[in-house]
Amino acid sequence: MRSFLAALLVLALLPTAARAWGNHSPMCYRAFERMPDVAQAALVKAEPLVDFLRSQEAAIARTLDAQEAWAREHLNQHAPRPDALRFVPDPQRSDAERRAAFLRALRLSPQVRLALYLQVDPRDGEPTKPLLAPSVVSAAPPSKGGTQRFIAVEPGEMVSPLAVLASACDEPDYGHDLNLFDDNPGNPGYGFGKQPFGNPAVAIGSQAPFHMGFFHQGAIFNTLAPSFARTFTELRVQQYSGLAVLAWQTGHAYWGWRFAGLALHHVQDLTQPYHASAAPGATLGHMMWVNLKAQLGAPADRQGLVVLQGNRHFVLEQFQTRWILENARQRRDGPLEVALRDGTRDERYPPWSPAYVREVVAAEAYAAGPATDAAVVVGAPAKFVSDPNFDFAANEASLGPELAKQMQGQRDGLLQAIAELLGHFGAHSRNAVRGMRLQVSPGR
């Protein structure tokens, strides 16, 4: 039974592996635009990554070694970094070699861009600068119907921390975590082992274990599908947040806000129930039953579950993304924008800590999974979320407008369910930034 359940879950996660909330940046602009410590922070000077690496090479080496030691002690499913990948200071190497060594030590894709850019807030209208081609910023496969608009930033240019932070919140989806496992194409030898779930032959699916966290499925699930405990979201949060603190402490404020945004992406992904639960709309008993039927020669129910879970995730994401973007362009607010900004939620949670991602963010999203799935089923057209023979992902680009037009009368219930999730998104994002900034100035 273990192998059959694992097979179902591998398939079930494929449609949702690519992303959690679509474009994170417009939501980050809303979540932070009324937080004075971010929105009113002094402009910072943009600098290429190599400037930070060259200036702080020894401190970066110490930070990365300390992070690896922490991960080996505290993360049960951690895949130890091979010693050959350590970031060792070497003043004689070139900037290109230093950058490559830094990416290897973090175990990020060698193709990652980390260019100087900003993603434009859709509330600001059309940018005055020419738009950058997505390939300048992202190493990920092109996405149909992408909503990002990128502009270049020049070295030395003064930019707002809010824009840097909000732009970086979306950036880990730009190829940072693609093809890092031993069975992926072009395996870089990072020591992560075989891909624990998702299809290793599908590039975008290989990032799933870095953007999902199934921490609360229970002992039976973990026994039947142990590979699903191997996720690396907590590792990425610790890596990026530690580098943010170091950059702020050493006068590289631009990279402080940039790394902070990278860390936030992984926190925010886990506020999405479809990234914190293997199948929010199905009980473990149901998953086991459809697997048994497939074993006996009737796979239709299993395949239907796979399709429905993917469809519901895509519908939620499409509805949320289109709402946020349309309201931003019209400069109007609704329940989602109000929830994202709602700072009164922040104090409901414990202070930021290394355990926050698992014990607060992921636990809350996992608990919200069944209600969220039910709200999608009630609030969206039945053909999109209840027909196992209809594959929304295969037609996403063309069906988005149709979805917006055909939302049923129960849409308000779905809107409120998403508003609650985005309230979590905003509160956890602000609490994470507060936690990082407190490490820079402990007395604050």
C-alpha positions as CSV (number, residue, x, y, z in Angstrom):
1,M,0.0,0.0,0.0
2,R,2.9,2.4,0.7
3,S,4.1,2.4,-2.9
4,F,0.5,2.9,-4.2
5,L,-0.1,5.9,-1.9
6,A,3.2,7.4,-2.8
7,A,2.4,7.0,-6.5
8,L,-0.9,8.8,-6.1
9,L,0.7,11.7,-4.1
10,V,3.5,12.1,-6.6
11,L,0.9,12.5,-9.3
12,A,-1.4,14.6,-7.3
13,L,1.3,17.2,-6.6
14,L,2.4,17.6,-10.2
15,P,-0.3,20.2,-11.1
16,T,0.5,22.4,-8.1
17,A,4.2,22.1,-8.0
18,A,5.0,25.2,-10.1
19,R,3.7,27.9,-7.7
20,A,1.5,28.7,-4.7
21,W,0.1,32.2,-5.1
22,G,1.0,33.1,-8.7
23,N,2.7,36.5,-8.6
24,H,3.7,37.3,-5.0
25,S,4.9,40.9,-5.7
26,P,1.5,42.7,-6.0
27,M,0.4,41.1,-2.7
28,C,3.7,42.1,-1.0
29,Y,3.3,45.7,-2.1
30,R,-0.1,45.7,-0.3
31,A,1.1,43.8,2.7
32,F,3.9,46.2,3.5
33,E,2.8,49.6,2.1
34,R,1.4,50.7,5.5
35,M,4.2,49.1,7.6
36,P,6.3,52.2,8.5
37,D,9.5,50.2,9.0
38,V,9.4,49.2,5.3
39,A,7.2,51.8,3.5
40,Q,9.0,54.8,5.1
41,A,12.5,53.3,5.2
42,A,15.2,55.4,3.6
43,L,16.1,54.7,-0.1
44,V,19.0,52.2,-0.6
45,K,21.7,52.1,-3.2
46,A,21.4,49.2,-5.6
47,E,24.6,47.2,-6.0
48,P,25.5,44.1,-8.0
49,L,25.7,40.9,-6.0
50,V,29.4,40.5,-6.7
51,D,30.0,43.8,-4.8
52,F,28.5,42.4,-1.7
53,L,30.3,39.0,-2.1
54,R,33.7,40.7,-2.6
55,S,33.2,43.1,0.3
56,Q,32.0,40.5,2.8
57,E,33.5,37.3,1.6
58,A,34.8,36.1,5.0
59,A,31.7,37.0,6.8
60,I,29.5,35.3,4.2
61,A,31.7,32.1,4.6
62,R,31.1,32.1,8.3
63,T,27.4,32.7,7.9
64,L,26.9,29.9,5.5
65,D,28.9,27.5,7.6
66,A,26.8,28.4,10.7
67,Q,23.6,27.9,8.7
68,E,24.7,24.4,7.6
69,A,25.6,23.5,11.1
70,W,22.2,24.7,12.3
71,A,20.4,22.7,9.6
72,R,22.3,19.5,10.4
73,E,21.3,19.8,14.1
74,H,17.7,21.0,13.8
75,L,16.2,19.8,10.5
76,N,15.5,16.1,10.7
77,Q,15.3,15.5,6.9
78,H,18.2,17.8,6.0
79,A,20.5,16.6,3.2
80,P,24.0,17.6,4.4
81,R,25.8,19.9,2.1
82,P,28.9,18.2,0.6
83,D,32.1,19.7,2.1
84,A,33.4,20.4,-1.4
85,L,30.7,23.0,-1.8
86,R,31.7,25.2,1.2
87,F,32.2,28.9,0.4
88,V,35.9,29.4,1.2
89,P,37.3,33.0,1.0
90,D,39.8,33.4,-1.8
91,P,40.8,37.0,-2.7
92,Q,42.6,35.8,-5.8
93,R,39.5,34.5,-7.7
94,S,37.5,36.4,-10.2
95,D,34.1,37.9,-9.5
96,A,32.5,35.3,-11.7
97,E,34.2,32.5,-9.8
98,R,33.2,34.1,-6.5
99,R,29.6,34.3,-7.6
100,A,29.6,30.7,-8.8
101,A,31.1,29.5,-5.5
102,F,28.4,31.4,-3.6
103,L,25.6,29.7,-5.6
104,R,27.1,26.3,-5.1
105,A,27.4,26.9,-1.3
106,L,23.7,27.9,-1.2
107,R,22.9,25.0,-3.6
108,L,21.0,27.2,-6.0
109,S,20.6,26.6,-9.7
110,P,23.8,27.6,-11.5
111,Q,21.5,29.4,-14.0
112,V,20.0,31.8,-11.4
113,R,20.0,35.4,-12.6
114,L,20.0,37.6,-9.5
115,A,20.0,40.6,-11.8
116,L,19.4,44.2,-10.8
117,Y,15.7,44.8,-11.5
118,L,12.4,45.8,-9.9
119,Q,8.9,44.4,-10.5
120,V,6.6,47.3,-11.0
121,D,3.6,47.7,-8.7
122,P,0.5,47.5,-10.9
123,R,-1.0,50.4,-8.9
124,D,1.7,52.7,-10.3
125,G,0.5,52.5,-13.9
126,E,2.8,52.1,-16.8
127,P,6.5,52.3,-16.0
128,T,8.5,55.2,-17.5
129,K,11.4,52.8,-18.2
130,P,11.4,50.2,-20.9
131,L,10.4,46.7,-19.8
132,L,13.0,44.0,-19.4
133,A,12.6,40.7,-21.2
134,P,11.6,38.0,-18.6
135,S,14.7,36.0,-19.5
136,V,16.9,38.7,-18.1
137,V,15.4,38.2,-14.7
138,S,14.2,34.6,-14.7
139,A,15.9,31.3,-15.6
140,A,12.5,29.4,-15.3
141,P,10.7,28.1,-18.4
142,P,8.5,30.9,-20.0
143,S,5.0,31.1,-18.4
144,K,1.9,31.7,-20.5
145,G,0.0,34.7,-19.3
146,G,2.7,35.9,-17.0
147,T,1.8,39.0,-15.0
148,Q,5.2,40.3,-14.1
149,R,6.6,43.6,-15.5
150,F,10.3,44.1,-14.9
151,I,12.4,47.2,-15.2
152,A,16.2,47.5,-14.9
153,V,18.0,49.1,-12.0
154,E,21.4,50.6,-12.5
155,P,24.3,50.1,-10.0
156,G,24.2,53.0,-7.6
157,E,20.6,53.9,-8.3
158,M,18.6,54.8,-5.2
159,V,15.5,52.6,-4.8
160,S,12.8,52.1,-2.2
161,P,13.1,49.2,0.2
162,L,9.4,48.4,-0.3
163,A,10.0,47.9,-4.1
164,V,13.1,45.8,-3.5
165,L,11.4,43.6,-0.9
166,A,8.2,43.2,-2.9
167,S,10.1,42.4,-6.1
168,A,12.2,39.8,-4.4
169,C,9.1,38.1,-2.9
170,D,8.4,36.6,-6.2
171,E,11.9,35.8,-7.3
172,P,12.5,32.2,-6.0
173,D,10.0,31.1,-8.7
174,Y,12.5,32.4,-11.3
175,G,14.5,29.2,-11.5
176,H,16.3,29.2,-8.1
177,D,15.4,25.6,-7.2
178,L,15.1,23.9,-10.6
179,N,16.9,20.6,-11.3
180,L,18.9,20.3,-8.0
181,F,18.3,16.6,-7.3
182,D,20.4,13.7,-8.3
183,D,17.9,12.3,-10.8
184,N,17.2,15.7,-12.5
185,P,18.7,16.6,-15.8
186,G,22.1,18.3,-15.5
187,N,22.4,17.2,-11.8
188,P,24.8,19.7,-10.2
189,G,26.0,17.3,-7.5
190,Y,24.4,19.2,-4.6
191,G,23.8,16.2,-2.4
192,F,20.0,16.5,-2.1
193,G,19.5,12.9,-3.2
194,K,16.7,11.8,-5.4
195,Q,13.7,14.1,-5.9
196,P,11.3,13.1,-3.1
197,F,8.1,13.9,-4.9
198,G,7.0,15.5,-8.2
199,N,8.2,14.3,-11.6
200,P,12.0,14.5,-12.0
201,A,11.6,14.7,-15.7
202,V,9.4,17.9,-15.5
203,A,11.7,20.9,-14.8
204,I,9.2,23.2,-13.1
205,G,8.1,20.3,-10.9
206,S,11.6,19.8,-9.5
207,Q,11.3,23.0,-7.4
208,A,8.3,21.6,-5.4
209,P,10.3,20.2,-2.5
210,F,11.7,23.7,-1.8
211,H,8.3,25.4,-1.9
212,M,6.0,23.0,-0.1
213,G,6.0,21.6,3.5
214,F,3.9,18.6,4.5
215,F,4.7,18.8,8.2
216,H,1.3,18.0,9.7
217,Q,-0.1,15.0,7.7
218,G,0.2,12.6,10.6
219,A,2.0,9.4,11.5
220,I,0.1,7.1,9.2
221,F,0.7,9.3,6.2
222,N,4.4,9.7,7.0
223,T,4.7,5.9,7.3
224,L,3.0,5.3,4.0
225,A,4.8,8.0,2.1
226,P,8.0,8.9,4.0
227,S,9.6,10.8,1.1
228,F,7.1,13.6,1.6
229,A,8.8,14.6,4.8
230,R,11.8,15.6,2.7
231,T,11.1,19.3,2.0
232,F,13.6,22.1,2.1
233,T,11.5,25.2,2.7
234,E,12.9,25.8,6.2
235,L,16.4,25.6,4.8
236,R,15.8,28.3,2.2
237,V,14.1,30.6,4.8
238,Q,17.1,30.2,7.1
239,Q,19.7,30.7,4.4
240,Y,18.1,33.9,2.9
241,S,17.1,35.4,6.2
242,G,20.6,35.0,7.6
243,L,22.1,36.6,4.6
244,A,19.6,39.5,4.9
245,V,20.7,40.1,8.5
246,L,24.4,40.0,7.5
247,A,23.8,42.4,4.6
248,W,22.0,44.9,6.8
249,Q,24.6,44.6,9.5
250,T,27.5,45.3,7.1
251,G,26.0,48.3,5.2
252,H,24.7,46.5,2.2
253,A,21.0,47.5,2.7
254,Y,19.9,46.8,-0.8
255,W,20.9,43.1,-0.4
256,G,19.4,43.1,3.1
257,W,16.0,43.8,1.6
258,R,16.6,41.6,-1.4
259,F,17.5,38.5,0.6
260,A,14.6,39.3,3.0
261,G,12.2,39.1,0.1
262,L,13.7,35.8,-1.1
263,A,13.1,34.4,2.4
264,L,9.5,35.7,2.5
265,H,8.6,33.8,-0.7
266,H,9.1,30.5,1.0
267,V,7.1,31.6,4.1
268,Q,4.3,32.9,1.9
269,D,4.2,29.6,-0.2
270,L,3.3,27.8,3.0
271,T,0.3,30.0,3.7
272,Q,-1.3,28.3,0.7
273,P,-3.2,25.2,1.8
274,Y,-2.3,23.4,-1.4
275,H,1.3,23.7,-0.5
276,A,1.0,22.7,3.1
277,S,-1.3,19.6,2.6
278,A,-0.8,16.8,0.1
279,A,-4.5,16.8,-0.9
280,P,-6.7,19.3,1.1
281,G,-9.9,18.0,-0.4
282,A,-9.4,14.3,0.4
283,T,-9.0,12.3,3.5
284,L,-6.3,9.7,3.9
285,G,-8.9,7.0,3.9
286,H,-10.2,8.2,0.5
287,M,-6.7,8.3,-1.0
288,M,-6.0,4.8,0.2
289,W,-9.4,3.6,-1.2
290,V,-8.8,5.1,-4.7
291,N,-5.4,3.6,-4.8
292,L,-6.7,0.2,-3.9
293,K,-9.3,0.5,-6.7
294,A,-6.5,1.4,-9.1
295,Q,-4.5,-1.6,-8.0
296,L,-7.5,-3.8,-8.8
297,G,-7.8,-2.4,-12.3
298,A,-10.1,0.7,-11.9
299,P,-7.8,3.8,-11.9
300,A,-10.4,6.3,-12.9
301,D,-11.1,7.6,-9.4
302,R,-7.4,8.0,-8.6
303,Q,-6.9,10.0,-11.8
304,G,-10.0,12.0,-11.0
305,L,-8.6,12.9,-7.6
306,V,-5.3,14.0,-9.2
307,V,-7.1,16.2,-11.7
308,L,-9.6,17.8,-9.2
309,Q,-6.9,18.7,-6.7
310,G,-4.9,20.4,-9.5
311,N,-7.9,22.2,-10.9
312,R,-9.0,23.6,-7.6
313,H,-5.6,24.9,-6.8
314,F,-5.4,26.6,-10.2
315,V,-8.8,28.1,-9.9
316,L,-8.1,29.6,-6.5
317,E,-4.8,31.1,-7.8
318,Q,-6.4,32.5,-11.0
319,F,-9.3,34.0,-9.1
320,Q,-7.0,35.6,-6.5
321,T,-4.4,36.8,-9.0
322,R,-7.0,38.4,-11.3
323,W,-8.7,40.1,-8.4
324,I,-5.5,41.6,-7.1
325,L,-4.3,42.8,-10.4
326,E,-7.6,44.2,-11.6
327,N,-8.1,46.1,-8.3
328,A,-4.5,47.4,-8.5
329,R,-4.9,48.7,-12.0
330,Q,-8.1,50.4,-11.0
331,R,-6.6,51.6,-7.7
332,R,-9.4,50.3,-5.7
333,D,-9.6,48.1,-2.6
334,G,-11.7,45.0,-1.7
335,P,-11.6,42.3,0.9
336,L,-8.3,40.8,-0.3
337,E,-6.4,44.1,-0.2
338,V,-7.9,45.0,3.2
339,A,-6.8,41.6,4.6
340,L,-3.3,41.8,3.2
341,R,-2.8,45.2,5.0
342,D,-4.5,44.2,8.2
343,G,-1.7,44.8,10.8
344,T,-4.0,43.9,13.7
345,R,-3.6,40.3,12.8
346,D,0.2,40.3,13.4
347,E,0.1,40.1,17.2
348,R,-2.1,37.0,17.1
349,Y,1.0,34.9,16.5
350,P,4.1,34.1,18.6
351,P,7.3,36.0,17.9
352,W,9.3,35.0,14.8
353,S,11.7,32.0,15.4
354,P,13.3,29.2,13.4
355,A,10.2,27.0,14.3
356,Y,7.7,29.6,13.1
357,V,7.5,28.4,9.5
358,R,6.7,24.8,10.5
359,E,4.7,25.3,13.7
360,V,2.8,28.4,12.9
361,V,2.6,29.0,9.1
362,A,2.3,25.5,7.8
363,A,0.1,24.3,10.7
364,E,-2.4,27.1,10.1
365,A,-2.5,26.4,6.3
366,Y,-2.9,22.7,6.8
367,A,-5.8,23.2,9.1
368,A,-7.4,25.6,6.6
369,G,-7.2,23.0,3.8
370,P,-10.6,21.3,3.9
371,A,-12.5,24.6,4.3
372,T,-10.5,26.2,1.5
373,D,-11.1,23.3,-0.8
374,A,-14.8,23.3,0.0
375,A,-15.0,27.1,-0.7
376,V,-13.5,26.6,-4.1
377,V,-16.0,23.8,-5.0
378,V,-18.9,26.0,-4.0
379,G,-17.7,29.3,-5.3
380,A,-16.4,28.4,-8.8
381,P,-18.2,26.9,-11.8
382,A,-18.7,23.2,-11.4
383,K,-17.0,22.3,-14.7
384,F,-13.7,23.8,-13.4
385,V,-13.6,22.2,-10.0
386,S,-15.9,19.2,-10.0
387,D,-15.4,17.5,-13.3
388,P,-12.5,15.0,-13.2
389,N,-12.5,14.8,-17.0
390,F,-11.6,18.5,-17.3
391,D,-8.0,19.5,-17.0
392,F,-7.8,23.2,-16.1
393,A,-4.0,23.4,-16.1
394,A,-3.9,22.3,-19.7
395,N,-6.1,25.3,-20.7
396,E,-5.2,27.8,-18.0
397,A,-4.2,30.8,-20.2
398,S,-7.4,30.7,-22.3
399,L,-9.7,29.8,-19.4
400,G,-8.8,32.5,-17.0
401,P,-11.1,35.2,-18.5
402,E,-13.9,32.6,-18.8
403,L,-13.5,31.7,-15.2
404,A,-13.8,35.4,-14.2
405,K,-17.1,35.7,-16.1
406,Q,-18.7,32.5,-14.9
407,M,-18.1,32.7,-11.1
408,Q,-21.3,31.6,-9.4
409,G,-23.4,33.5,-6.9
410,Q,-21.5,31.9,-4.1
411,R,-18.4,33.8,-5.1
412,D,-18.5,35.9,-2.0
413,G,-17.8,32.8,0.2
414,L,-14.7,32.0,-1.9
415,L,-13.6,35.6,-1.7
416,Q,-13.9,35.6,2.1
417,A,-12.0,32.3,2.3
418,I,-9.1,33.7,0.1
419,A,-9.2,36.9,2.2
420,E,-8.6,34.9,5.3
421,L,-5.6,33.2,3.7
422,L,-4.2,36.5,2.5
423,G,-4.6,37.9,6.0
424,H,-2.2,35.1,7.1
425,F,0.1,35.9,4.1
426,G,0.4,39.5,5.2
427,A,0.7,38.9,8.9
428,H,3.4,36.2,8.6
429,S,5.3,38.3,6.1
430,R,5.4,41.3,8.4
431,N,6.3,39.1,11.4
432,A,9.2,37.6,9.4
433,V,10.6,41.0,8.5
434,R,10.3,42.1,12.1
435,G,12.1,39.0,13.2
436,M,15.0,39.6,10.8
437,R,15.3,43.3,11.6
438,L,15.4,42.6,15.4
439,Q,18.5,40.5,14.7
440,V,20.1,43.6,13.2
441,S,19.1,45.9,16.1
442,P,18.2,43.6,19.1
443,G,17.3,46.6,21.2
444,R,14.4,47.7,19.0
